[in-house]
Amino acid sequence: SKDLKGAMESLIEQKRQELSTVEKLDEHMDFASQLIFAQNRGDLTAENVNQCVLEMMIAAPDTLSVTLFFMLILIAEHPTVEEEMMREIESVVGKQEMQS
């Protein structure tokens, strides 16, 4: 477990170094990059980032939670998309309360 944690930290640090040297971030904005930037903003801790990357690498059912988390980050970063989604939900659901 310690070896795996160390390996994850090393991979994330390599990614962090890669991001610091690229000219165009757009070409390198993958899941790990989003997590690193979220940590830089203070939205996540280093442990959160490590856990998310670890889950993506080795966990099967747990990756759903990470995927949903990534989706929510993207929605939060694109308010116009969020507004469009809310309009679509309202057009389908109408005035009734939403249910699970």
Buried (B, 14 or more C-beta within 10 A) or exposed (E): EEEEEEEBBEBBEEBBEEBEEEEEEEEBEEBBBBBBBBBEEEEBEEEBBBBBBBBBEEEEEBBEEBEEBBEEBEEEEEEEEBEEEEEEEEEEEEEEEEEE
